[in-house]
């Protein structure tokens, strides 16, 4: 029986109970559960953000069709992050002031998440950072109402260093091309620290940080060509990643260097990424992973997404879908604790702390600092007999807990102190099939 059918039956039973004597409890429920959903839905970054927005829309439809949460339908308000951080903050405050909106799913951008963190503290509204990855979010203090169920930049980019050294142990020269903001610089620092710890003789021959939303990368491609790297590491994303691929392919970059696109899976359906490129999903959200394909709920979501949007759900879509399951779990857990009453914002936040939630693609565990622990899937592009675009092959699934630094520790210092032989204890490419 599917999750949505089970939810519907449970909701029906509760409604029947309300009609026969639990009238006061029913009256305490809101008519709708308002949720603010923030993502990029216009501009070059929409290539990454729009799948997340679409997944939120689909999850709302499916949850509501199954009876909502304890009989209460979800009512989303979508906010485009492309308007800039100042506009995002204004919209967040506006939505939070409306008591209909009890929870926020925000945001995609690490920069926006960092800007929203003190606002979340002030307004005390439970907020789920569905995508923001920067480890800096919780590095300088607690945010009791902010939750990130999808991991952070440390395990994400440490996993790429481990994978690279498994498939190319003789690497000597590495170049970096990342977007010029916190997410890009964090990724470079973490990846370099991990490589240097496990292979100290590696030379970083170039570090390039083009502006987010750049139309051309010809200058950067020329510099990469001149640097002669064995490996090019990049966490470009959205339209930037796709423009870079289109411009770098005819200039032979992929034939000269092993390329790593940390967010590459999100663009596999939009641009021709050559075979043999190392790509990942920043977490475990690969719709075609063994865990996802063996999960009936995930298969149903993929089929519904494909039918509704004419594409398969890339990892931002899976992250968003998993975030809605996280929200749903929190409300149900809070009501289980308080005797079935509709929960307050504080009770929902309390239910998120320390939670362990089964998702479409694995499990997310929330630490005491509200940071999430999820596994990391990395693979290499290969052709598929069933699909007209590349898929992930030679996959490895890394235990998220093993790659997560302890709370209140310096991430770079923790990476630098990893024990000798740490890489040898980790999964090998091709072990996750």
C-alpha positions as CSV (number, residue, x, y, z in Angstrom):
1,X,0.0,0.0,0.0
2,X,1.5,3.4,-1.0
3,X,2.4,6.1,1.5
4,X,-0.3,8.4,0.0
5,X,-3.1,5.7,0.3
6,X,-2.0,4.9,3.9
7,X,-2.2,8.7,4.7
8,X,-5.6,9.0,3.1
9,X,-7.0,6.1,5.2
10,X,-5.5,7.4,8.4
11,X,-6.9,10.9,7.6
12,X,-10.3,9.4,7.0
13,X,-10.3,7.5,10.3
14,X,-9.4,10.7,12.1
15,X,-12.2,12.7,10.3
16,X,-14.7,10.0,11.3
17,X,-13.6,10.3,14.9
18,X,-14.1,14.0,14.8
19,X,-17.6,13.6,13.5
20,X,-18.5,11.3,16.4
21,X,-17.2,13.3,19.3
22,X,-13.9,15.0,18.8
23,X,-15.5,18.2,17.6
24,X,-13.3,20.4,19.7
25,X,-10.1,18.9,18.3
26,X,-11.4,19.3,14.7
27,X,-12.1,22.9,15.3
28,X,-8.6,23.5,16.4
29,X,-7.3,22.5,13.0
30,X,-6.6,25.2,10.5
31,X,-8.5,25.1,7.2
32,X,-5.1,24.9,5.3
33,X,-1.5,24.5,6.1
34,X,0.3,27.4,4.4
35,X,3.9,26.7,3.3
36,X,6.3,29.2,1.7
37,X,8.5,27.6,-0.9
38,X,11.6,29.4,-2.1
39,X,13.6,28.5,-5.3
40,X,15.0,30.0,-8.5
41,X,12.3,29.8,-11.1
42,X,13.6,32.4,-13.6
43,X,16.9,33.3,-15.2
44,X,19.9,31.0,-15.8
45,X,19.6,29.4,-12.3
46,X,16.1,28.2,-13.1
47,X,17.6,25.2,-14.9
48,X,18.4,23.9,-11.4
49,X,15.7,25.6,-9.3
50,X,12.6,25.0,-11.4
51,X,12.8,21.2,-11.0
52,X,12.7,21.8,-7.2
53,X,9.7,24.1,-7.5
54,X,8.0,21.5,-9.8
55,X,8.6,18.7,-7.2
56,X,7.1,20.9,-4.5
57,X,4.0,21.4,-6.6
58,X,3.7,17.7,-7.3
59,X,4.3,16.7,-3.6
60,X,1.5,19.1,-2.5
61,X,-0.9,17.6,-5.1
62,X,-0.1,14.0,-4.0
63,X,-0.2,14.7,-0.2
64,X,-3.5,16.6,-0.6
65,X,-5.0,13.9,-2.8
66,X,-4.2,11.5,0.1
67,X,-6.1,13.6,2.6
68,X,-3.4,16.2,3.5
69,X,-1.7,16.1,6.8
70,X,-4.2,14.8,9.4
71,X,-7.0,16.1,7.1
72,X,-5.5,19.5,6.5
73,X,-4.5,20.4,2.9
74,X,-1.3,22.0,2.1
75,X,-1.4,25.5,0.5
76,X,2.0,26.5,-1.0
77,X,3.1,30.0,-1.9
78,X,6.1,30.0,-4.3
79,X,8.8,32.7,-4.2
80,X,11.4,33.2,-6.9
81,X,14.8,33.7,-5.4
82,X,16.0,35.3,-8.7
83,X,14.7,38.6,-7.3
84,X,17.8,38.9,-5.1
85,X,18.4,38.5,-1.4
86,X,16.7,41.7,-0.3
87,X,13.5,40.6,-2.0
88,X,13.8,37.1,-0.6
89,X,14.0,38.5,2.9
90,X,11.0,40.8,2.3
91,X,8.9,37.9,1.0
92,X,9.9,35.7,3.9
93,X,8.9,38.3,6.4
94,X,5.6,38.9,4.6
95,X,4.7,35.2,4.5
96,X,5.7,34.6,8.1
97,X,3.4,37.4,9.3
98,X,0.5,35.5,7.8
99,X,-0.5,33.0,10.5
100,X,-1.8,30.7,7.8
101,X,1.8,30.0,6.9
102,X,3.1,27.8,9.6
103,X,6.3,26.6,8.0
104,X,8.8,27.6,5.3
105,X,10.8,25.6,2.8
106,X,13.7,27.9,2.1
107,X,16.0,28.2,0.3
108,X,18.0,27.1,-2.7
109,X,20.9,29.5,-2.5
110,X,23.4,29.2,0.2
111,X,23.7,33.0,0.3
112,X,20.0,33.4,0.8
113,X,20.0,30.8,3.6
114,X,22.8,32.6,5.4
115,X,20.8,35.9,5.1
116,X,17.6,34.3,6.3
117,X,19.1,32.5,9.3
118,X,18.9,35.5,11.7
119,X,15.4,36.3,10.4
120,X,14.3,32.7,11.2
121,X,15.8,33.1,14.7
122,X,13.8,36.4,15.1
123,X,10.5,35.1,13.8
124,X,10.7,31.6,15.3
125,X,9.1,29.9,12.3
126,X,10.2,26.4,11.5
127,X,12.2,26.6,8.2
128,X,13.6,23.7,6.1
129,X,16.6,24.5,4.0
130,X,15.8,22.2,1.2
131,X,19.0,22.8,-0.8
132,X,21.3,25.4,0.9
133,X,24.6,23.5,1.3
134,X,27.2,25.8,2.9
135,X,28.6,24.3,6.1
136,X,28.8,27.9,7.4
137,X,25.0,27.9,8.1
138,X,25.5,26.4,11.5
139,X,29.2,27.1,12.0
140,X,28.8,30.4,14.0
141,X,26.0,29.5,16.3
142,X,22.7,27.7,16.7
143,X,19.6,28.4,14.7
144,X,16.9,26.6,16.7
145,X,14.2,26.9,14.0
146,X,16.3,26.3,10.9
147,X,16.7,22.7,9.7
148,X,18.8,21.4,6.9
149,X,17.8,17.7,6.1
150,X,20.1,17.3,3.1
151,X,23.7,17.5,4.4
152,X,26.3,20.2,3.8
153,X,29.4,21.0,1.7
154,X,31.8,19.0,3.8
155,X,30.6,15.5,3.1
156,X,29.5,16.5,-0.4
157,X,32.9,17.6,-1.6
158,X,35.0,15.2,0.5
159,X,33.1,12.4,-1.3
160,X,34.4,13.7,-4.7
161,X,38.0,13.8,-3.5
162,X,37.6,10.1,-2.4
163,X,36.1,9.1,-5.7
164,X,38.7,10.9,-7.7
165,X,41.6,9.3,-5.9
166,X,40.0,5.9,-6.4
167,X,39.7,6.2,-10.2
168,X,42.8,8.4,-10.8
169,X,45.3,7.7,-8.0
170,X,48.2,9.2,-10.1
171,X,46.6,12.7,-10.3
172,X,49.3,15.4,-10.1
173,X,47.7,18.7,-11.4
174,X,44.2,19.9,-10.5
175,X,42.4,23.0,-11.6
176,X,39.3,24.5,-10.0
177,X,36.4,26.5,-11.7
178,X,33.6,27.4,-9.3
179,X,31.1,30.2,-9.0
180,X,32.3,33.3,-7.2
181,X,30.3,33.2,-3.9
182,X,30.2,31.2,-0.7
183,X,29.2,27.9,-2.2
184,X,31.9,28.0,-4.8
185,X,34.7,29.0,-2.4
186,X,33.6,26.5,0.3
187,X,33.6,23.7,-2.3
188,X,37.1,24.6,-3.4
189,X,38.5,24.8,0.1
190,X,37.0,21.5,1.2
191,X,38.0,19.6,-2.0
192,X,41.6,21.0,-1.9
193,X,42.0,20.2,1.8
194,X,40.8,16.6,1.3
195,X,43.1,16.1,-1.7
196,X,46.1,17.6,0.1
197,X,45.4,15.4,3.1
198,X,45.2,12.2,1.1
199,X,47.7,13.0,-1.7
200,X,50.0,15.9,-0.5
201,X,52.0,16.1,-3.7
202,X,49.0,17.2,-5.8
203,X,49.5,20.7,-7.3
204,X,46.6,23.2,-7.7
205,X,47.5,24.8,-11.0
206,X,44.5,27.2,-11.3
207,X,41.6,28.5,-9.2
208,X,39.0,30.3,-11.3
209,X,35.9,31.9,-9.9
210,X,33.6,33.4,-12.6
211,X,30.6,35.4,-11.6
212,X,27.4,33.5,-11.1
213,X,25.3,33.9,-14.3
214,X,28.2,34.4,-16.7
215,X,27.2,34.1,-20.4
216,X,30.7,33.1,-21.6
217,X,33.5,31.0,-20.2
218,X,35.9,31.4,-23.1
219,X,38.5,33.2,-21.0
220,X,38.4,30.6,-18.2
221,X,38.6,27.7,-20.7
222,X,41.7,29.3,-22.3
223,X,43.3,29.5,-18.8
224,X,42.3,25.9,-18.0
225,X,43.9,24.8,-21.3
226,X,47.1,26.7,-20.6
227,X,47.3,25.2,-17.0
228,X,47.4,21.7,-18.4
229,X,45.5,20.0,-15.4
230,X,45.1,16.3,-15.1
231,X,41.7,17.1,-13.4
232,X,39.3,19.9,-13.6
233,X,36.9,20.2,-10.6
234,X,33.8,22.3,-10.8
235,X,30.6,23.0,-8.9
236,X,29.1,25.2,-11.5
237,X,25.4,24.6,-11.7
238,X,22.3,25.5,-13.7
239,X,22.7,27.6,-16.8
240,X,26.4,28.2,-15.9
241,X,27.2,24.5,-16.0
242,X,25.4,24.0,-19.3
243,X,27.0,27.0,-21.0
244,X,30.4,25.8,-19.8
245,X,29.8,22.3,-21.3
246,X,28.7,23.8,-24.6
247,X,31.7,26.0,-24.8
248,X,34.4,23.6,-23.5
249,X,33.4,20.6,-25.5
250,X,34.5,21.9,-29.0
251,X,37.8,23.1,-27.4
252,X,38.7,19.6,-26.3
253,X,38.7,20.1,-22.6
254,X,37.1,16.8,-21.8
255,X,39.6,14.9,-23.9
256,X,42.6,16.4,-22.2
257,X,41.4,16.4,-18.5
258,X,39.3,14.3,-16.2
259,X,36.4,16.6,-15.4
260,X,34.4,16.6,-12.2
261,X,31.0,18.2,-12.2
262,X,29.8,18.0,-8.6
263,X,26.2,19.1,-9.6
264,X,26.4,17.4,-13.0
265,X,23.4,15.1,-12.7
266,X,21.1,18.1,-12.6
267,X,22.0,18.9,-16.2
268,X,22.3,15.5,-17.8
269,X,18.9,15.9,-19.6
270,X,19.7,19.4,-20.8
271,X,23.2,19.3,-22.3
272,X,25.5,16.6,-23.7
273,X,28.0,15.9,-21.0
274,X,30.6,13.5,-22.4
275,X,31.0,10.0,-21.1
276,X,33.5,9.5,-18.3
277,X,32.8,12.7,-16.4
278,X,32.6,12.3,-12.6
279,X,29.2,13.6,-11.5
280,X,27.2,13.6,-8.3
281,X,23.9,14.6,-6.7
282,X,25.0,16.4,-3.5
283,X,23.4,13.8,-1.3
284,X,21.6,10.6,-2.2
285,X,18.9,12.0,-4.5
286,X,19.6,10.1,-7.7
287,X,16.2,9.0,-9.0
288,X,17.7,5.9,-10.6
289,X,19.8,4.7,-7.7
290,X,19.3,1.1,-6.4
291,X,17.6,2.5,-3.3
292,X,15.2,4.7,-5.3
293,X,14.3,2.1,-7.9
294,X,13.5,-0.4,-5.1
295,X,11.3,2.0,-3.3
296,X,7.7,1.9,-4.6
297,X,7.0,5.5,-3.4
298,X,10.0,6.8,-5.2
299,X,9.1,4.9,-8.4
300,X,5.6,6.4,-8.2
301,X,6.9,9.9,-7.7
302,X,9.3,9.5,-10.7
303,X,6.5,8.3,-12.9
304,X,4.1,11.1,-11.8
305,X,6.9,13.7,-12.3
306,X,7.7,12.4,-15.8
307,X,4.0,12.5,-16.7
308,X,3.4,16.0,-15.4
309,X,6.6,17.7,-16.5
310,X,7.9,15.7,-19.4
311,X,11.3,15.0,-17.8
312,X,12.8,12.9,-15.1
313,X,13.3,14.4,-11.6
314,X,16.9,15.6,-11.3
315,X,18.4,15.7,-7.8
316,X,17.1,19.2,-6.9
317,X,13.6,17.7,-7.5
318,X,14.4,14.7,-5.3
319,X,15.8,17.0,-2.6
320,X,12.6,19.1,-2.6
321,X,10.4,16.0,-2.5
322,X,12.4,14.6,0.4
323,X,12.0,17.9,2.2
324,X,8.2,17.7,2.0
325,X,8.4,14.2,3.4
326,X,10.5,15.7,6.2
327,X,7.8,18.3,6.9
328,X,5.0,15.8,6.8
329,X,6.9,13.5,9.2
330,X,7.4,16.4,11.7
331,X,3.7,17.3,11.8
332,X,2.7,13.7,12.3
333,X,5.4,13.1,15.0
334,X,4.4,16.3,16.8
335,X,0.7,15.2,16.9
336,X,1.7,11.7,18.1
337,X,3.5,13.4,21.0
338,X,0.8,15.9,21.9
339,X,-2.1,13.5,21.9
340,X,-3.4,14.2,18.4
341,X,-3.8,18.0,18.6
342,X,-2.8,20.2,15.8
343,X,0.8,21.2,16.6
344,X,2.2,24.7,17.3
345,X,5.2,26.0,15.4
346,X,7.3,25.2,18.5
347,X,6.0,21.6,18.6
348,X,6.8,21.1,14.9
349,X,10.4,22.4,15.4
350,X,10.8,20.1,18.4
351,X,9.7,17.2,16.3
352,X,12.3,17.9,13.7
353,X,15.2,18.0,16.2
354,X,16.9,14.6,16.3
355,X,14.4,13.1,13.8
356,X,15.2,10.1,11.5
357,X,13.1,10.3,8.4
358,X,12.8,7.7,5.6
359,X,12.9,9.5,2.3
360,X,12.4,8.5,-1.4
361,X,16.1,7.9,-1.8
362,X,17.4,6.9,1.7
363,X,17.3,8.3,5.2
364,X,18.0,11.7,6.6
365,X,19.0,12.1,10.3
366,X,18.9,15.4,12.0
367,X,21.7,16.1,14.4
368,X,21.4,18.2,17.6
369,X,22.7,21.2,15.7
370,X,19.8,20.8,13.2
371,X,22.2,19.8,10.4
372,X,21.2,16.8,8.4
373,X,23.2,13.6,7.7
374,X,22.5,11.9,4.3
375,X,24.6,9.5,2.2
376,X,26.6,10.8,-0.7
377,X,26.3,9.2,-4.2
378,X,29.0,9.9,-6.8
379,X,29.3,8.2,-10.2
380,X,30.6,8.6,-13.7
381,X,28.6,9.4,-16.8
382,X,27.9,6.5,-19.1
383,X,25.4,5.8,-21.9
384,X,22.1,4.1,-21.1
385,X,20.3,1.6,-23.4
386,X,16.9,2.9,-22.0
387,X,17.4,6.7,-21.9
388,X,18.4,9.3,-24.5
389,X,20.9,11.0,-22.1
390,X,23.8,9.8,-19.9
391,X,23.3,8.3,-16.5
392,X,25.5,7.6,-13.5
393,X,27.6,4.5,-13.7
394,X,30.4,3.1,-11.5
395,X,28.5,4.5,-8.5
396,X,29.7,4.7,-4.9
397,X,27.5,5.5,-2.0
398,X,29.4,7.0,0.9
399,X,28.1,6.9,4.5
400,X,27.1,10.4,5.3
401,X,28.0,10.1,9.0
402,X,31.5,9.0,8.2
403,X,32.1,12.1,6.1
404,X,30.5,14.6,8.5
405,X,32.8,16.5,10.9
406,X,31.7,16.6,14.6
407,X,29.5,19.4,15.8
408,X,31.4,22.6,16.7
409,X,34.5,21.5,15.0
410,X,36.6,23.3,12.3
411,X,35.7,21.5,9.1
412,X,39.0,22.1,7.4
413,X,40.9,21.2,10.5
414,X,38.9,18.0,10.8
415,X,39.6,17.0,7.2
416,X,43.3,17.7,7.8
417,X,43.3,15.3,10.8
418,X,41.7,12.4,8.9
419,X,43.6,9.2,9.8
420,X,46.1,7.7,7.4
421,X,44.4,5.2,5.2
422,X,41.0,6.8,5.5
423,X,40.4,6.6,1.8
424,X,41.0,2.9,1.8
425,X,38.1,2.4,4.2
426,X,35.6,4.0,2.0
427,X,33.4,2.5,-0.7
428,X,34.9,2.0,-4.2
429,X,33.5,3.1,-7.5
430,X,31.2,0.4,-8.8
431,X,30.3,-0.9,-5.4
432,X,26.8,0.6,-5.4
433,X,24.9,-1.2,-8.1
